[in-house]
Amino acid sequence: MKKLIFICHGNTFRSPIAEAIFNHNPKEGWKASSYGTAVLEEKVQGLRIADSPYHLEIAIKEMEKRGMDISEKCCDQLFPEYLEGASNVIVMSESKYEPDWLLDKRFERWEIPNPEIVTQDITEKIIDLLTEKIEDLKKRL
């Protein structure tokens, strides 16, 4: 099984959504997981997305409408050893939140902004953008 890793800042919005989209209809032989670069700093390690302080009810409901449940996903801090054996790594975190060891040029980077406020419109746009990028990624894997 090939390992795909999605990385964002807090592992509460972008990367868990990407993980769910990919795993909902995965490329054969692949499995995605997701992590955040500042989960410990944000004090959300181990919290379910449904319990995070970022009011992600809109994102949870929008993903449910699309047939995916992210509410039970727990936020998880990225550590270097998690990248071992990864066949592909997608980084969506902002570089100011990244440890030096993650600034490797071999990782694919997606410029998907972390929203200041999670609104319905922003959530739908980001989910649609991630869906599009993931469909393109599957063709390339």
C-alpha positions, 0 to 999 in steps of 0.5 A: 500500500502506497502512502500519501500524506497531506500536511497543513497548519493545524490538521483541523481543516485543509489536510483532514478534508483532503484526506477524506476526499482522497480516501472516499474514492482512493486510487487503487493501492493508495491510502492517505493520512493527514497531519499538522505542523503546529498541532501541539502549538495550537493545543489541539493534539488528539482533539476530534475536529468536531471538538476543535475550537475553530468552529468547524461545524460548517465544514463537517456538515458540508463534507457530510452532504458530500458523503464524508464524515470528518467529525471523528478525525483527530488532530495529529502533529506531524513528526519527521518519522511520519514521512518515512516511506511516504510515496507522496507528500502534499504540503498546504501549510504556510512556510512560516509554520513549517519546521526546517526539515519540512522545507524540502523541495521534493514535496508538492506544495498546494497554495490553498489558504487557511481561512481566517473565518470558516464560512459556508462560501469559503468552505465550499470553495476550498472543498471544491478546489481540493476535490479538483486538485485530488482528482488531478493528483490521482491521474498523476499517481 
